[in-house]
Amino acid sequence: MATISACGEWIVSTCDTKLISIHTKQDREPFVFDCSAAEKKPKDTESENKSDDGGAEETGNDMILAVAVSSSGRLAALTDDSKRLVLFRCDSPWQCISTRWVVRRCTSLVFSHAEDQLLVADKSGDVYSFSVGESHRAGELKLGHLSMLLALTLSPDDRYVISADRDEKIRVSHLKSPYNIQAFCLAHREFVSSLLIPAAHREWLLSGSGDGTVILWQYESGRELQSWDIRKLREAPSSTQEGEEEKRSAVSRITSSPDGHHVAVQCERVATVQMLSLEKGSEDRLTPSHQLTLPHCPLDITFDPQGRLWVLLDSGDTPFLVYTHTQDGWQCDAENAELRRVTEALKPYWEALQPLAVAESRFQHLYKVNFDNMESYMEKKRLRLEQQKSHWGKKRTTGSGNETAATGKKRSKENKVK
């Protein structure tokens, strides 16, 4: 899984087992953290982390599964396939604060805005809270879903924790008492893959789904405000095959500019980014504004503190692009000095970190599978009725023959008596 994040003056990129942090302003040595060379799980915790079926301990491949950056940019965290949870302080230089262990492989991380908690959602549907100040304390179970969790976020005042799962549900719970559910946001027809509270409106929630839609909510009441089918906003595909692929193009990332005036939406295996803009009026609205056409499919997107959009591409030659908003729309800033610095710093690592093909969707296995067994049932029923009909037909024929033979014998005996 390849990601990109802005962490203050650092651009953080992850792929496979490595996290690479590159300073955008100065020519410094990048900070590199390799999970394959990180602290191993202590033996005294192995018995506590058995596989789901109670068997032997699962062996992970150290691939990074999720990354989070705090709102101030002072903290960062990652979790990997070996169930590590690593906390960093993003000073100059970066420091690894702690390595802890989670019960199940995680799917999403988020820091509280007070930066005293790190919330972790896992594949079994549970959310754990890890202390930032007590960096070696074990996690505390906060809430659970009956389905795999895919996205997690917090309201700006840290009052609500918002969690989204594979079964199309978005739940708004009180963080201090998670058993107290404030609202559900229900409208998606497939798994919910991305959540975002835009900076300009603290009461709004944007959600993206495997059904290709983005929905704007008033999350405290669970009321739907707006909805867009991102597939319909794109230009028509050039071939039938591309059209079939785009039918299952999950929204993989929603991100907002620091001022909240722009929202970028990324879909899997599609070489475009859809931009939404805040439209001021009696009632503020988001409206589709621009569509960025990219030379390669994007792996991840993020806004930096200056409001520029960074795009991580599936390309070894041009791994990054930067877009700047102007009066004429969004323009690619190919001559940006920070872009050159980050690209040059990443290139030595890129061959070893070349991500998996974009065609290998990380959401593909989450789609519902519909089994239309009515046709096969009706065919089996027809064959069964034909067999029964044939069987009873043979029985009647045999029975009629026996009856004729018996009648003939009876008449023969009567003739002899006479």
N, C-alpha and C positions, 0 to 999 in steps of 0.2 A: 504494500500500500504506500503510494507516494503522496506526500502532503507538502503544503507550503503555508507558513504563518509569518505574520509580522509581529516582532517582539521588540517594541521600542525602536532603536536604530539597527536592529538585527533582523535579517531574513533567515528563517529557520526552515530547512527542507529535510524531509525524511523519506527514505526509501529502503526497503528490505530491512536490514538490521541496524542501519546507521542514522543518526541525527547529526546534521551539519548546520552550524550557525555561522553566518557570515555578516560582518559589520558592513553597513552600506556607506558609511561616511569616511572610514579610514582603512588603509591597507594593512589590516591585521591578519594574523594567522587564524584561520577558521577554527572554531571549537567543534571537535568531532567526538561523538559518543557512540561506541559500538556495543550493542547489546550482546553480541556473541562473545565478547571479552569481558562482560560485566560480572558483577558478583553473582555467584551461584546460590541456589536455594539451600539454606541450612538443613542438615539432616533431621533436626528435631521438628521441622515443619512438614516433612514429607508425608508423615502419617495423617496430617490434617488436610492434605490436598490430594485426595485420591481422585481417580477418574470418576465420571458421572455414574458408571455402573458398579462402583465400589471395588474395582480391580486395582491393578498396579498403577503407579504414578505415571501420568501422561508426560511424554517428553516433547517440549515445544521446540520450534525452529528459530526462536529469538526474533522473528519478524515483528516490526513495530506495527501495532494495531490501531492506536489512537494517540493523538497529541492535543494538549491544551495549553493556552497561554493566558495568564491573568490579565485583567482589564488594564492594569498599570504597566504591564510589560516587564515587571520585576521577577515574575515566577513563570516557570514552564514545567510541564510534566509529560511523561509518556508511559504507555503500557505496551507490553509485547506478548508474543505467543507463549512465552515461558512463564507467564503470570507475574512478571515484575511490574512494579509501579515505582517509577523513578522520578524524583522531585529535583528541580534545578533552581538555582538562583542566577538570574540573568544579568549579573554585574560584569564588569571588565576586570578579570576574565570570568567566564562562566564557572559555576561550581555545582557539583553534584551534592545535594544536601542529604539525601537518603535513598535507600532502595528497600521497598517493602514488597509484600506478596499478597496477591488477591486470591480469592477462593476459586473463581471461574475466570475464563478469558473475557476481557472487557471489550466493549464496543464504543464507548463514548466517555469523555472526561470533561468536567467543567469546574472552574474555580468560582467560589463565592466572590461577590464584589467587595466584601470586606477582606478577602484573601486570607481568611482564617480556616477555610475548609476546602477540600478537594473532593468533589462528588464523582463517583465511578459507577457506571452502568455496565452490567455484564450480560452474557448471552442467556443466562437462566432467568432473566427478568428482574434481578435484584439491583438496588442502588445502595452503595455503601458510602459513608462519609469518613474521610481521612483528615486528621488534624494537620495543619501546616506548621503551626508553632511547635507541637510535640511531634517532630518529624519521624519518630520511630514507633509511635503508637499504632496498634492494629486498627483496622477499619471498623466502623459501627454500622450495622444494618439499619437503613432508614425506611425503605419501602420496597414493595415487590409487585410485579405484574405476573400474569399467567402466561405470558409470551415473551419471546426474546426482545430486549430493549435495543433500539437502534440509534436513538438521539436523546439528548438531555440538555436542558438549559435552566437558568435561574432568572427570576424577575430582577430588575435593577435594584430593588430594595431588599433583595434576599428573602422576601416573604414567601414566595412560591417557588416550588421546584416543578418543572414541566418535563414530563417524560413521554416518549413515543415508542410504540412497539410494532411488532410484525403484523398484528391483527388490526391495523388501521386506527388504533385508539391513541388519542393524546389526552393525558391526564394532568390536571392542574391540582397539586397538593400543597398544603401548608408545610413549609420546611420544618418548623419547630414541632409540628404534630402531623406527620405525613398520613396518618390514618384518617385525617380530616380532609376529604376531597372537596375542593372548591368547585370544580367544573370538569366536564369532558368536552373536547372539541372533536366532533364526529362528522365527517363528510367524505374522507378519502375512501377509495375503493381498493387500494393496495396498501402495503406496508408504508409507514411514515419514516423517511430516511434522513430528513434534515429539519432542524428547528432554528429560528432566529428571532430575537426581539430587536427590531431596528432602533438605532440610537435616537432618532427624532421623536419617536412615540413609545413611551415606556409601557403603554397599555396594549400595544399591538403585538401579535405573534404571527410570524410567517412560517408555514410548514410546506415541505416538499415531499413527494410520494413516488412510489413505483408506478403509479398510474399516470405520471407525466404532468401532474398539476401542481400549482402553487396556490395556497389558500391563505388569505389574510383574516385573522381572528381578533376579536376582543376577548382575550383569553380568560379574564376574570369571570365573565358571564358565559363563555363558550359560544358566543355568537359569531357566525360567519359574516364577514364584511365584503370581501371580494374574492374572486377566483379566476385563475388563468390556466388554460391548457397550453403548456409551453410548446407542445408539438404543433399546435395550430398557429402559433406565432412565428414558427420557422417557415422558410420557403419550402416549396414542395421538393421531395427528394428526387434525385436524378435517375434512380432505377427502382425497380420493384423490390429488389433485394434490400436496398437501403431502407425502403419504406417498411419492410417487414421487421428489420432490426430496430427501427425507431419506434415501433409499436410498443416495445418494451425498453424505453429509455428513461430510467429512473432519474429523478432529481437528486444529484449527489452532493450539491453544496449550495447554500444560500449565504451570502455575506453582504454586509452593509458598510458604506463609507462612514468615517468617523462623525460627520455631521448629520448622517441619516438621510441625506437627500437622494442618495443613489443606492440601489440594491442590484447585485449581480447574481444570476442564477445559472448554474452549470448542470448539464445533464450528461449522463454516461454515454460514451462512444459517439458523441456529436461534436463536430468541430466548430461550434459557435458558443457564445455566451450571451444570454438575454439580459438586457439592462432594463430596470424599472426605475422611474423617477417620481419623486414626491411632488404632487400637484397641490399647491396651496389654494384654499378657497373657504367657503363657509364650512365645508367638511373636507378635511385633507384626504387625498386619495393617492394611491400609487397607480401609475399608468405606464404601459410598455413604451419605451422611448427609442432605444437603439439595439441593434443586434451586431455583435462583434464576430466577424468571420475570421477564423484562425487557420494557420497553415497546417496544424496538426490538432488532434484531439487533446483537450486539456485534461490534466490529471488532478489539478486542484487550483483554486483561486483564492486571493485574499486582498484586502485593502491595507495599505500602509498608513501611518499617522498623517501623511500629507494628502490622503484621499486618492492616491494613485492605485490602480488595479494591477496587481501582479498575477501573472498566469504561468503555471508550471505545465510545460508541454511534454508530450511523449516523443521527444526528439533529443538525440545526443548532440546535434550541432547547435540548436537554439533551444536550450532547456527552459529559458525564461523570456517572457515578453512583459512590457510595462505599458499601460494605457493611461493617458492623462485626459481629464475632461476639459474641453475648451468650448467656446461659443458655437463651434461647428459640430460639436458632439465629442465622441471619444476617439482620440488619436493615438496611434502606436508611437511611442517615444523610443525609437531604435538607437538614438544617439545619447541616451541617458547615461551619465557617468556611473551612477550607482548600479544600473543594469549591467554595464560592462564589468564592474568590479565583482559583482556577485556571480556573473557567468564565468569569468575567468577563475574565480576561487573554487567554483564547483566542478569545473571540467576535469581536473585530475581525478576526481572521485566518480565521475559519471559513468565510465565504462563498467566499473565494478557494481555500480548502483543502478544500472539500467533496469527500469521497472518492467513488470510483466506487460504483455500486450494489452492494449486497451480493450480489445474484443473480449477478453476474459473478465466479464462483469463480476464485481464483488457482490452484486445484489441478485444475480440471476437465480440462485437457489432459493430466494425468498418469495418468488412469485407463487401464487396459488395455481394448483394444477386441477383442471376440471376434467372429470372422467365421465364421458358420455357413453354409459353402458346400456342404454335403452335399445340401441340397434342390435347389439349382440344378444341381449335378452330376448328380443322379439324373434330373432333368427333361431335361437335355441328352442323357443316355445313352438315355432312352426315345425321344426324337425321332430320335436317330441309328439306333437299332435299327429303328424304324418305316420310316425312309428306306431302310435296307438291305433290309428285308423287301419293301418296295414295289419296289425296284430289281430284286431277284432274281425277284420274281413276274412283272414285265414281261418279263424276259429269258427265263424259262421259257415264257411264253405265246408270245413271238416265235419261240423255238426250236421249239415244237410246231407252229406254223403252217408254218414252213419245212420241217419234217420231213414234214408231210402233203402239201404241194405237191410235194416231191421224189418221194414214193411214188406220187402220181398220175401224174406224168410217166413214171416207170418202167413202170407198168402200161399206159399208153397205147402206149409203144414195143413192149411185148411183144404187145399185141393186133395191131398193124400187121404184125409179123413173122409171126404166125399167119395 
